[in-house]
Amino acid sequence: MAQQSLLRLPAVKARTGQSRSSIYAAIQRGEFPKPVPIGARAVAWVESEIDEYIERQIQRRGVA
């Protein structure tokens, strides 16, 4: 099995160019990967899921 990496919110914001509020709003709409709990008050995102999200956004560019 390939090694999975987790990204904390600052890295997700930097990779996607989105703000915290935009990310959480997109999660609520089912348009953004859900975070994984990593502690009592900490979450992170699976890096490969963020990569897939970014790729989908790039692919949508050609559809419009």
All heavy atoms as TSV, in Angstrom:
chain	resi	resn	atom	element	x	y	z
A	1	MET	N	N	0.839	-1.178	0.000
A	1	MET	CA	C	0.000	0.000	0.000
A	1	MET	C	C	0.885	1.243	0.000
A	1	MET	O	O	1.873	1.318	0.716
A	1	MET	CB	C	-0.904	-0.006	1.232
A	1	MET	CG	C	-1.874	1.136	1.279
A	1	MET	SD	S	-3.086	0.854	2.591
A	1	MET	CE	C	-3.246	2.492	3.192
A	2	ALA	N	N	0.519	2.222	-0.796
A	2	ALA	CA	C	1.299	3.452	-0.884
A	2	ALA	C	C	1.159	4.251	0.413
A	2	ALA	O	O	0.115	4.234	1.059
A	2	ALA	CB	C	0.825	4.285	-2.061
A	3	GLN	N	N	2.210	4.945	0.758
A	3	GLN	CA	C	2.196	5.758	1.965
A	3	GLN	C	C	1.298	6.971	1.759
A	3	GLN	O	O	1.370	7.645	0.739
A	3	GLN	CB	C	3.606	6.214	2.304
A	3	GLN	CG	C	3.676	7.036	3.574
A	3	GLN	CD	C	5.099	7.395	3.926
A	3	GLN	OE1	O	6.041	6.892	3.345
A	3	GLN	NE2	N	5.262	8.269	4.882
A	4	GLN	N	N	0.436	7.230	2.722
A	4	GLN	CA	C	-0.466	8.377	2.679
A	4	GLN	C	C	0.121	9.503	3.520
A	4	GLN	O	O	0.687	9.255	4.582
A	4	GLN	CB	C	-1.841	8.001	3.247
A	4	GLN	CG	C	-2.581	6.974	2.440
A	4	GLN	CD	C	-3.173	7.566	1.163
A	4	GLN	OE1	O	-3.506	8.736	1.102
A	4	GLN	NE2	N	-3.287	6.748	0.161
A	5	SER	N	N	-0.039	10.730	3.041
A	5	SER	CA	C	0.411	11.885	3.803
A	5	SER	C	C	-0.797	12.729	4.180
A	5	SER	O	O	-1.782	12.794	3.433
A	5	SER	CB	C	1.371	12.738	2.975
A	5	SER	OG	O	2.539	12.023	2.685
A	6	LEU	N	N	-0.706	13.376	5.318
A	6	LEU	CA	C	-1.767	14.258	5.780
A	6	LEU	C	C	-1.288	15.701	5.717
A	6	LEU	O	O	-0.127	15.988	6.000
A	6	LEU	CB	C	-2.171	13.913	7.212
A	6	LEU	CG	C	-2.777	12.526	7.409
A	6	LEU	CD1	C	-3.008	12.264	8.898
A	6	LEU	CD2	C	-4.074	12.384	6.644
A	7	LEU	N	N	-2.201	16.587	5.341
A	7	LEU	CA	C	-1.905	18.016	5.264
A	7	LEU	C	C	-2.757	18.759	6.272
A	7	LEU	O	O	-3.966	18.523	6.361
A	7	LEU	CB	C	-2.222	18.549	3.859
A	7	LEU	CG	C	-1.502	17.903	2.683
A	7	LEU	CD1	C	-2.069	18.438	1.377
A	7	LEU	CD2	C	-0.015	18.155	2.775
A	8	ARG	N	N	-2.142	19.657	7.012
A	8	ARG	CA	C	-2.894	20.514	7.927
A	8	ARG	C	C	-3.465	21.689	7.138
A	8	ARG	O	O	-3.110	21.938	5.981
A	8	ARG	CB	C	-1.990	21.007	9.057
A	8	ARG	CG	C	-1.432	19.899	9.969
A	8	ARG	CD	C	-2.511	19.119	10.734
A	8	ARG	NE	N	-3.405	19.967	11.478
A	8	ARG	CZ	C	-3.215	20.385	12.730
A	8	ARG	NH1	N	-2.149	20.013	13.386
A	8	ARG	NH2	N	-4.085	21.167	13.322
A	9	LEU	N	N	-4.368	22.435	7.753
A	9	LEU	CA	C	-5.100	23.503	7.069
A	9	LEU	C	C	-4.207	24.527	6.367
A	9	LEU	O	O	-4.493	24.879	5.217
A	9	LEU	CB	C	-6.063	24.194	8.042
A	9	LEU	CG	C	-6.954	25.267	7.422
A	9	LEU	CD1	C	-7.822	24.697	6.305
A	9	LEU	CD2	C	-7.815	25.901	8.493
A	10	PRO	N	N	-3.133	25.024	6.978
A	10	PRO	CA	C	-2.309	26.000	6.248
A	10	PRO	C	C	-1.767	25.460	4.918
A	10	PRO	O	O	-1.731	26.184	3.920
A	10	PRO	CB	C	-1.171	26.314	7.220
A	10	PRO	CG	C	-1.758	26.054	8.570
A	10	PRO	CD	C	-2.670	24.863	8.364
A	11	ALA	N	N	-1.405	24.184	4.889
A	11	ALA	CA	C	-0.905	23.589	3.650
A	11	ALA	C	C	-2.024	23.427	2.628
A	11	ALA	O	O	-1.822	23.657	1.430
A	11	ALA	CB	C	-0.252	22.236	3.937
A	12	VAL	N	N	-3.223	23.054	3.090
A	12	VAL	CA	C	-4.371	22.907	2.189
A	12	VAL	C	C	-4.732	24.267	1.596
A	12	VAL	O	O	-4.987	24.383	0.391
A	12	VAL	CB	C	-5.573	22.269	2.917
A	12	VAL	CG1	C	-6.815	22.265	2.035
A	12	VAL	CG2	C	-5.231	20.854	3.362
A	13	LYS	N	N	-4.732	25.294	2.416
A	13	LYS	CA	C	-5.018	26.651	1.930
A	13	LYS	C	C	-3.995	27.075	0.887
A	13	LYS	O	O	-4.352	27.636	-0.153
A	13	LYS	CB	C	-5.037	27.640	3.101
A	13	LYS	CG	C	-6.248	27.499	3.994
A	13	LYS	CD	C	-6.154	28.294	5.277
A	13	LYS	CE	C	-5.749	29.720	5.089
A	13	LYS	NZ	N	-5.689	30.466	6.360
A	14	ALA	N	N	-2.732	26.800	1.143
A	14	ALA	CA	C	-1.674	27.171	0.200
A	14	ALA	C	C	-1.797	26.396	-1.104
A	14	ALA	O	O	-1.607	26.956	-2.186
A	14	ALA	CB	C	-0.305	26.929	0.839
A	15	ARG	N	N	-2.120	25.107	-1.030
A	15	ARG	CA	C	-2.218	24.276	-2.235
A	15	ARG	C	C	-3.416	24.638	-3.089
A	15	ARG	O	O	-3.351	24.571	-4.310
A	15	ARG	CB	C	-2.327	22.792	-1.854
A	15	ARG	CG	C	-1.164	22.226	-1.078
A	15	ARG	CD	C	-0.083	21.565	-1.881
A	15	ARG	NE	N	-0.487	20.566	-2.806
A	15	ARG	CZ	C	-0.428	19.250	-2.599
A	15	ARG	NH1	N	0.022	18.780	-1.444
A	15	ARG	NH2	N	-0.777	18.406	-3.524
A	16	THR	N	N	-4.543	24.999	-2.444
A	16	THR	CA	C	-5.772	25.248	-3.194
A	16	THR	C	C	-6.016	26.724	-3.484
A	16	THR	O	O	-6.812	27.051	-4.356
A	16	THR	CB	C	-7.004	24.713	-2.432
A	16	THR	OG1	O	-7.136	25.424	-1.200
A	16	THR	CG2	C	-6.891	23.214	-2.192
A	17	GLY	N	N	-5.385	27.605	-2.728
A	17	GLY	CA	C	-5.627	29.028	-2.890
A	17	GLY	C	C	-6.938	29.487	-2.282
A	17	GLY	O	O	-7.402	30.596	-2.547
A	18	GLN	N	N	-7.554	28.634	-1.463
A	18	GLN	CA	C	-8.841	28.964	-0.847
A	18	GLN	C	C	-8.659	29.340	0.616
A	18	GLN	O	O	-7.727	28.895	1.279
A	18	GLN	CB	C	-9.790	27.778	-0.954
A	18	GLN	CG	C	-10.185	27.449	-2.376
A	18	GLN	CD	C	-11.248	26.374	-2.433
A	18	GLN	OE1	O	-11.978	26.153	-1.478
A	18	GLN	NE2	N	-11.326	25.699	-3.551
A	19	SER	N	N	-9.596	30.128	1.106
A	19	SER	CA	C	-9.587	30.509	2.513
A	19	SER	C	C	-10.191	29.393	3.361
A	19	SER	O	O	-10.842	28.471	2.840
A	19	SER	CB	C	-10.407	31.782	2.717
A	19	SER	OG	O	-11.781	31.527	2.470
A	20	ARG	N	N	-9.998	29.493	4.654
A	20	ARG	CA	C	-10.565	28.516	5.587
A	20	ARG	C	C	-12.073	28.442	5.423
A	20	ARG	O	O	-12.644	27.354	5.321
A	20	ARG	CB	C	-10.207	28.907	7.025
A	20	ARG	CG	C	-10.795	27.996	8.067
A	20	ARG	CD	C	-10.617	28.583	9.477
A	20	ARG	NE	N	-11.024	27.656	10.499
A	20	ARG	CZ	C	-12.291	27.413	10.838
A	20	ARG	NH1	N	-13.272	28.011	10.208
A	20	ARG	NH2	N	-12.568	26.549	11.790
A	21	SER	N	N	-12.737	29.592	5.380
A	21	SER	CA	C	-14.197	29.592	5.284
A	21	SER	C	C	-14.671	28.995	3.961
A	21	SER	O	O	-15.679	28.288	3.928
A	21	SER	CB	C	-14.765	30.993	5.491
A	21	SER	OG	O	-14.251	31.880	4.534
A	22	SER	N	N	-13.956	29.252	2.877
A	22	SER	CA	C	-14.329	28.673	1.583
A	22	SER	C	C	-14.176	27.157	1.596
A	22	SER	O	O	-15.005	26.430	1.042
A	22	SER	CB	C	-13.466	29.260	0.463
A	22	SER	OG	O	-13.734	30.623	0.296
A	23	ILE	N	N	-13.124	26.681	2.213
A	23	ILE	CA	C	-12.887	25.230	2.306
A	23	ILE	C	C	-14.011	24.566	3.088
A	23	ILE	O	O	-14.598	23.581	2.624
A	23	ILE	CB	C	-11.512	24.937	2.946
A	23	ILE	CG1	C	-10.392	25.333	1.972
A	23	ILE	CG2	C	-11.399	23.465	3.360
A	23	ILE	CD1	C	-9.010	25.347	2.575
A	24	TYR	N	N	-14.345	25.098	4.257
A	24	TYR	CA	C	-15.381	24.479	5.078
A	24	TYR	C	C	-16.760	24.603	4.442
A	24	TYR	O	O	-17.587	23.681	4.570
A	24	TYR	CB	C	-15.345	25.020	6.506
A	24	TYR	CG	C	-14.278	24.334	7.327
A	24	TYR	CD1	C	-13.040	24.916	7.523
A	24	TYR	CD2	C	-14.500	23.070	7.875
A	24	TYR	CE1	C	-12.041	24.273	8.257
A	24	TYR	CE2	C	-13.519	22.417	8.610
A	24	TYR	CZ	C	-12.298	23.031	8.798
A	24	TYR	OH	O	-11.331	22.365	9.522
A	25	ALA	N	N	-17.026	25.679	3.715
A	25	ALA	CA	C	-18.298	25.810	2.995
A	25	ALA	C	C	-18.381	24.764	1.884
A	25	ALA	O	O	-19.432	24.145	1.671
A	25	ALA	CB	C	-18.446	27.218	2.424
A	26	ALA	N	N	-17.292	24.537	1.178
A	26	ALA	CA	C	-17.262	23.537	0.111
A	26	ALA	C	C	-17.421	22.130	0.686
A	26	ALA	O	O	-18.049	21.265	0.053
A	26	ALA	CB	C	-15.968	23.656	-0.693
A	27	ILE	N	N	-16.887	21.875	1.871
A	27	ILE	CA	C	-17.077	20.582	2.533
A	27	ILE	C	C	-18.563	20.373	2.812
A	27	ILE	O	O	-19.108	19.298	2.545
A	27	ILE	CB	C	-16.256	20.489	3.834
A	27	ILE	CG1	C	-14.770	20.436	3.523
A	27	ILE	CG2	C	-16.681	19.274	4.668
A	27	ILE	CD1	C	-13.862	20.621	4.737
A	28	GLN	N	N	-19.222	21.396	3.316
A	28	GLN	CA	C	-20.660	21.311	3.629
A	28	GLN	C	C	-21.474	21.022	2.376
A	28	GLN	O	O	-22.484	20.318	2.439
A	28	GLN	CB	C	-21.146	22.602	4.285
A	28	GLN	CG	C	-20.640	22.819	5.691
A	28	GLN	CD	C	-21.088	21.713	6.622
A	28	GLN	OE1	O	-20.291	20.893	7.057
A	28	GLN	NE2	N	-22.363	21.672	6.937
A	29	ARG	N	N	-21.048	21.553	1.236
A	29	ARG	CA	C	-21.753	21.325	-0.035
A	29	ARG	C	C	-21.362	19.997	-0.686
A	29	ARG	O	O	-21.893	19.644	-1.727
A	29	ARG	CB	C	-21.454	22.460	-1.021
A	29	ARG	CG	C	-21.998	23.808	-0.609
A	29	ARG	CD	C	-21.863	24.825	-1.733
A	29	ARG	NE	N	-20.507	24.956	-2.243
A	29	ARG	CZ	C	-19.597	25.826	-1.820
A	29	ARG	NH1	N	-19.900	26.674	-0.837
A	29	ARG	NH2	N	-18.386	25.877	-2.359
A	30	GLY	N	N	-20.423	19.291	-0.093
A	30	GLY	CA	C	-19.968	18.018	-0.652
A	30	GLY	C	C	-19.029	18.187	-1.827
A	30	GLY	O	O	-18.850	17.265	-2.616
A	31	GLU	N	N	-18.391	19.352	-1.946
A	31	GLU	CA	C	-17.523	19.657	-3.080
A	31	GLU	C	C	-16.033	19.594	-2.747
A	31	GLU	O	O	-15.203	19.811	-3.632
A	31	GLU	CB	C	-17.844	21.060	-3.611
A	31	GLU	CG	C	-19.266	21.210	-4.094
A	31	GLU	CD	C	-19.632	22.635	-4.406
A	31	GLU	OE1	O	-18.779	23.549	-4.227
A	31	GLU	OE2	O	-20.780	22.856	-4.826
A	32	PHE	N	N	-15.705	19.321	-1.507
A	32	PHE	CA	C	-14.314	19.331	-1.066
A	32	PHE	C	C	-14.108	18.135	-0.146
A	32	PHE	O	O	-15.017	17.763	0.597
A	32	PHE	CB	C	-14.018	20.640	-0.307
A	32	PHE	CG	C	-12.562	20.955	-0.173
A	32	PHE	CD1	C	-11.906	21.678	-1.148
A	32	PHE	CD2	C	-11.841	20.548	0.938
A	32	PHE	CE1	C	-10.557	21.985	-1.034
A	32	PHE	CE2	C	-10.493	20.843	1.069
A	32	PHE	CZ	C	-9.854	21.570	0.088
A	33	PRO	N	N	-12.934	17.509	-0.176
A	33	PRO	CA	C	-12.693	16.343	0.695
A	33	PRO	C	C	-12.877	16.687	2.175
A	33	PRO	O	O	-12.515	17.771	2.627
A	33	PRO	CB	C	-11.233	15.985	0.413
A	33	PRO	CG	C	-10.910	16.602	-0.900
A	33	PRO	CD	C	-11.764	17.829	-1.009
A	34	LYS	N	N	-13.441	15.729	2.900
A	34	LYS	CA	C	-13.620	15.899	4.343
A	34	LYS	C	C	-12.293	15.664	5.063
A	34	LYS	O	O	-11.499	14.813	4.659
A	34	LYS	CB	C	-14.658	14.926	4.874
A	34	LYS	CG	C	-16.058	15.222	4.387
A	34	LYS	CD	C	-17.034	14.250	4.985
A	34	LYS	CE	C	-18.438	14.578	4.507
A	34	LYS	NZ	N	-19.427	13.658	5.075
A	35	PRO	N	N	-12.062	16.397	6.145
A	35	PRO	CA	C	-10.831	16.183	6.908
A	35	PRO	C	C	-10.900	14.909	7.754
A	35	PRO	O	O	-11.976	14.375	8.011
A	35	PRO	CB	C	-10.754	17.423	7.797
A	35	PRO	CG	C	-12.170	17.846	7.969
A	35	PRO	CD	C	-12.869	17.487	6.680
A	36	VAL	N	N	-9.729	14.466	8.184
A	36	VAL	CA	C	-9.572	13.293	9.038
A	36	VAL	C	C	-9.209	13.788	10.435
A	36	VAL	O	O	-8.279	14.588	10.575
A	36	VAL	CB	C	-8.419	12.406	8.497
A	36	VAL	CG1	C	-8.149	11.238	9.423
A	36	VAL	CG2	C	-8.706	11.951	7.085
A	37	PRO	N	N	-9.935	13.357	11.462
A	37	PRO	CA	C	-9.546	13.748	12.818
A	37	PRO	C	C	-8.191	13.151	13.179
A	37	PRO	O	O	-7.956	11.964	12.960
A	37	PRO	CB	C	-10.637	13.168	13.711
A	37	PRO	CG	C	-11.706	12.671	12.797
A	37	PRO	CD	C	-11.117	12.510	11.446
A	38	ILE	N	N	-7.292	13.981	13.709
A	38	ILE	CA	C	-5.980	13.471	14.117
A	38	ILE	C	C	-5.701	13.746	15.593
A	38	ILE	O	O	-4.640	13.418	16.092
A	38	ILE	CB	C	-4.842	14.047	13.245
A	38	ILE	CG1	C	-4.802	15.570	13.312
A	38	ILE	CG2	C	-4.985	13.555	11.813
A	38	ILE	CD1	C	-3.580	16.185	12.656
A	39	GLY	N	N	-6.655	14.341	16.271
A	39	GLY	CA	C	-6.519	14.631	17.688
A	39	GLY	C	C	-7.837	15.150	18.212
A	39	GLY	O	O	-8.825	15.238	17.477
A	40	ALA	N	N	-7.854	15.519	19.489
A	40	ALA	CA	C	-9.084	15.991	20.106
A	40	ALA	C	C	-9.636	17.231	19.401
A	40	ALA	O	O	-10.850	17.370	19.233
A	40	ALA	CB	C	-8.842	16.290	21.582
A	41	ARG	N	N	-8.757	18.122	18.968
A	41	ARG	CA	C	-9.200	19.350	18.308
A	41	ARG	C	C	-8.385	19.631	17.050
A	41	ARG	O	O	-8.196	20.788	16.687
A	41	ARG	CB	C	-9.084	20.523	19.275
A	41	ARG	CG	C	-9.996	20.381	20.484
A	41	ARG	CD	C	-9.922	21.571	21.379
A	41	ARG	NE	N	-10.346	22.772	20.651
A	41	ARG	CZ	C	-10.119	24.011	21.043
A	41	ARG	NH1	N	-9.457	24.224	22.156
A	41	ARG	NH2	N	-10.538	25.030	20.327
A	42	ALA	N	N	-7.928	18.579	16.403
A	42	ALA	CA	C	-7.075	18.758	15.220
A	42	ALA	C	C	-7.564	17.866	14.084
A	42	ALA	O	O	-7.972	16.725	14.309
A	42	ALA	CB	C	-5.633	18.421	15.558
A	43	VAL	N	N	-7.521	18.429	12.876
A	43	VAL	CA	C	-7.873	17.659	11.686
A	43	VAL	C	C	-6.798	17.868	10.630
A	43	VAL	O	O	-6.013	18.818	10.696
A	43	VAL	CB	C	-9.253	18.059	11.108
A	43	VAL	CG1	C	-10.364	17.749	12.094
A	43	VAL	CG2	C	-9.274	19.511	10.680
A	44	ALA	N	N	-6.801	16.975	9.657
A	44	ALA	CA	C	-5.894	17.089	8.523
A	44	ALA	C	C	-6.597	16.476	7.317
A	44	ALA	O	O	-7.608	15.788	7.456
A	44	ALA	CB	C	-4.581	16.362	8.807
A	45	TRP	N	N	-6.064	16.744	6.144
A	45	TRP	CA	C	-6.637	16.227	4.909
A	45	TRP	C	C	-5.664	15.247	4.281
A	45	TRP	O	O	-4.452	15.437	4.356
A	45	TRP	CB	C	-6.917	17.369	3.936
A	45	TRP	CG	C	-8.143	18.147	4.280
A	45	TRP	CD1	C	-9.376	18.014	3.711
A	45	TRP	CD2	C	-8.290	19.178	5.261
A	45	TRP	NE1	N	-10.260	18.894	4.281
A	45	TRP	CE2	C	-9.620	19.618	5.240
A	45	TRP	CE3	C	-7.412	19.765	6.180
A	45	TRP	CZ2	C	-10.093	20.620	6.078
A	45	TRP	CZ3	C	-7.881	20.757	7.021
A	45	TRP	CH2	C	-9.210	21.173	6.963
A	46	VAL	N	N	-6.212	14.220	3.636
A	46	VAL	CA	C	-5.389	13.240	2.937
A	46	VAL	C	C	-4.834	13.927	1.684
A	46	VAL	O	O	-5.592	14.454	0.870
A	46	VAL	CB	C	-6.208	11.987	2.567
A	46	VAL	CG1	C	-5.357	10.993	1.787
A	46	VAL	CG2	C	-6.792	11.346	3.821
A	47	GLU	N	N	-3.526	13.944	1.553
A	47	GLU	CA	C	-2.873	14.674	0.468
A	47	GLU	C	C	-3.363	14.220	-0.906
A	47	GLU	O	O	-3.616	15.049	-1.786
A	47	GLU	CB	C	-1.356	14.524	0.559
A	47	GLU	CG	C	-0.617	15.343	-0.474
A	47	GLU	CD	C	0.886	15.296	-0.299
A	47	GLU	OE1	O	1.396	14.331	0.302
A	47	GLU	OE2	O	1.548	16.230	-0.772
A	48	SER	N	N	-3.525	12.933	-1.102
A	48	SER	CA	C	-3.969	12.431	-2.411
A	48	SER	C	C	-5.377	12.918	-2.742
A	48	SER	O	O	-5.695	13.170	-3.909
A	48	SER	CB	C	-3.900	10.904	-2.461
A	48	SER	OG	O	-4.757	10.329	-1.487
A	49	GLU	N	N	-6.229	13.080	-1.732
A	49	GLU	CA	C	-7.586	13.600	-1.977
A	49	GLU	C	C	-7.541	15.068	-2.370
A	49	GLU	O	O	-8.326	15.509	-3.218
A	49	GLU	CB	C	-8.461	13.394	-0.746
A	49	GLU	CG	C	-8.758	11.933	-0.469
A	49	GLU	CD	C	-9.569	11.703	0.791
A	49	GLU	OE1	O	-9.961	12.693	1.462
A	49	GLU	OE2	O	-9.830	10.538	1.118
A	50	ILE	N	N	-6.623	15.824	-1.786
A	50	ILE	CA	C	-6.461	17.229	-2.164
A	50	ILE	C	C	-5.910	17.307	-3.588
A	50	ILE	O	O	-6.371	18.126	-4.393
A	50	ILE	CB	C	-5.554	17.971	-1.165
A	50	ILE	CG1	C	-6.194	17.974	0.230
A	50	ILE	CG2	C	-5.255	19.381	-1.642
A	50	ILE	CD1	C	-7.576	18.605	0.306
A	51	ASP	N	N	-4.962	16.443	-3.918
A	51	ASP	CA	C	-4.435	16.397	-5.291
A	51	ASP	C	C	-5.552	16.107	-6.291
A	51	ASP	O	O	-5.623	16.738	-7.354
A	51	ASP	CB	C	-3.340	15.339	-5.414
A	51	ASP	CG	C	-2.068	15.699	-4.672
A	51	ASP	OD1	O	-1.868	16.899	-4.362
A	51	ASP	OD2	O	-1.273	14.788	-4.396
A	52	GLU	N	N	-6.430	15.156	-5.960
A	52	GLU	CA	C	-7.545	14.823	-6.849
A	52	GLU	C	C	-8.506	16.000	-6.987
A	52	GLU	O	O	-9.003	16.274	-8.085
A	52	GLU	CB	C	-8.289	13.598	-6.316
A	52	GLU	CG	C	-7.498	12.319	-6.427
A	52	GLU	CD	C	-8.127	11.165	-5.659
A	52	GLU	OE1	O	-9.272	11.301	-5.174
A	52	GLU	OE2	O	-7.466	10.118	-5.542
A	53	TYR	N	N	-8.769	16.692	-5.898
A	53	TYR	CA	C	-9.638	17.879	-5.940
A	53	TYR	C	C	-9.044	18.934	-6.874
A	53	TYR	O	O	-9.754	19.491	-7.724
A	53	TYR	CB	C	-9.810	18.458	-4.530
A	53	TYR	CG	C	-10.457	19.809	-4.537
A	53	TYR	CD1	C	-11.829	19.939	-4.655
A	53	TYR	CD2	C	-9.690	20.963	-4.467
A	53	TYR	CE1	C	-12.427	21.191	-4.691
A	53	TYR	CE2	C	-10.282	22.221	-4.510
A	53	TYR	CZ	C	-11.645	22.323	-4.617
A	53	TYR	OH	O	-12.234	23.566	-4.665
A	54	ILE	N	N	-7.754	19.184	-6.738
A	54	ILE	CA	C	-7.089	20.172	-7.591
A	54	ILE	C	C	-7.179	19.747	-9.054
A	54	ILE	O	O	-7.478	20.565	-9.933
A	54	ILE	CB	C	-5.629	20.381	-7.147
A	54	ILE	CG1	C	-5.590	21.056	-5.770
A	54	ILE	CG2	C	-4.854	21.194	-8.177
A	54	ILE	CD1	C	-4.227	21.041	-5.106
A	55	GLU	N	N	-6.955	18.485	-9.329
A	55	GLU	CA	C	-7.041	17.977	-10.704
A	55	GLU	C	C	-8.444	18.158	-11.271
A	55	GLU	O	O	-8.605	18.534	-12.434
A	55	GLU	CB	C	-6.608	16.511	-10.747
A	55	GLU	CG	C	-6.528	15.937	-12.138
A	55	GLU	CD	C	-5.519	16.638	-13.031
A	55	GLU	OE1	O	-4.484	17.117	-12.535
A	55	GLU	OE2	O	-5.781	16.727	-14.251
A	56	ARG	N	N	-9.477	17.890	-10.454
A	56	ARG	CA	C	-10.861	18.095	-10.916
A	56	ARG	C	C	-11.113	19.553	-11.255
A	56	ARG	O	O	-11.787	19.864	-12.245
A	56	ARG	CB	C	-11.860	17.626	-9.853
A	56	ARG	CG	C	-12.048	16.136	-9.798
A	56	ARG	CD	C	-13.270	15.735	-8.984
A	56	ARG	NE	N	-13.332	16.356	-7.665
A	56	ARG	CZ	C	-12.790	15.850	-6.558
A	56	ARG	NH1	N	-12.131	14.707	-6.606
A	56	ARG	NH2	N	-12.914	16.471	-5.401
A	57	GLN	N	N	-10.572	20.460	-10.436
A	57	GLN	CA	C	-10.749	21.892	-10.708
A	57	GLN	C	C	-10.092	22.257	-12.038
A	57	GLN	O	O	-10.651	23.029	-12.818
A	57	GLN	CB	C	-10.165	22.726	-9.572
A	57	GLN	CG	C	-10.845	22.528	-8.242
A	57	GLN	CD	C	-12.334	22.790	-8.306
A	57	GLN	OE1	O	-13.144	21.877	-8.283
A	57	GLN	NE2	N	-12.708	24.022	-8.423
A	58	ILE	N	N	-8.928	21.709	-12.292
A	58	ILE	CA	C	-8.221	21.987	-13.553
A	58	ILE	C	C	-9.023	21.429	-14.726
A	58	ILE	O	O	-9.185	22.092	-15.756
A	58	ILE	CB	C	-6.797	21.394	-13.518
A	58	ILE	CG1	C	-5.953	22.156	-12.487
A	58	ILE	CG2	C	-6.155	21.440	-14.896
A	58	ILE	CD1	C	-4.621	21.502	-12.167
A	59	GLN	N	N	-9.564	20.222	-14.575
A	59	GLN	CA	C	-10.362	19.607	-15.647
A	59	GLN	C	C	-11.631	20.407	-15.930
A	59	GLN	O	O	-12.036	20.518	-17.086
A	59	GLN	CB	C	-10.724	18.155	-15.292
A	59	GLN	CG	C	-9.539	17.230	-15.194
A	59	GLN	CD	C	-8.722	17.162	-16.461
A	59	GLN	OE1	O	-9.273	17.143	-17.557
A	59	GLN	NE2	N	-7.414	17.168	-16.326
A	60	ARG	N	N	-12.244	20.969	-14.898
A	60	ARG	CA	C	-13.447	21.784	-15.078
A	60	ARG	C	C	-13.180	23.019	-15.919
A	60	ARG	O	O	-14.065	23.523	-16.590
A	60	ARG	CB	C	-13.996	22.220	-13.724
A	60	ARG	CG	C	-14.698	21.118	-12.976
A	60	ARG	CD	C	-15.256	21.571	-11.661
A	60	ARG	NE	N	-15.907	22.870	-11.761
A	60	ARG	CZ	C	-16.297	23.588	-10.728
A	60	ARG	NH1	N	-16.099	23.130	-9.526
A	60	ARG	NH2	N	-16.887	24.749	-10.896
A	61	ARG	N	N	-11.965	23.489	-15.892
A	61	ARG	CA	C	-11.581	24.678	-16.660
A	61	ARG	C	C	-11.881	24.474	-18.145
A	61	ARG	O	O	-12.352	25.380	-18.813
A	61	ARG	CB	C	-10.101	24.969	-16.440
A	61	ARG	CG	C	-9.569	26.085	-17.314
A	61	ARG	CD	C	-8.125	26.316	-17.054
A	61	ARG	NE	N	-7.352	25.121	-17.395
A	61	ARG	CZ	C	-6.061	25.025	-17.247
A	61	ARG	NH1	N	-5.363	26.024	-16.754
A	61	ARG	NH2	N	-5.419	23.930	-17.589
A	62	GLY	N	N	-11.633	23.274	-18.646
A	62	GLY	CA	C	-11.859	22.991	-20.054
A	62	GLY	C	C	-13.315	22.803	-20.427
A	62	GLY	O	O	-13.674	22.842	-21.590
A	63	VAL	N	N	-14.193	22.594	-19.423
A	63	VAL	CA	C	-15.610	22.330	-19.664
A	63	VAL	C	C	-16.376	23.621	-19.915
A	63	VAL	O	O	-17.283	23.661	-20.730
A	63	VAL	CB	C	-16.228	21.564	-18.468
A	63	VAL	CG1	C	-17.731	21.395	-18.637
A	63	VAL	CG2	C	-15.546	20.218	-18.309
A	64	ALA	N	N	-16.007	24.685	-19.243
A	64	ALA	CA	C	-16.781	25.937	-19.299
A	64	ALA	C	C	-16.726	26.607	-20.645
A	64	ALA	O	O	-15.946	26.470	-21.481
A	64	ALA	CB	C	-16.265	26.905	-18.247
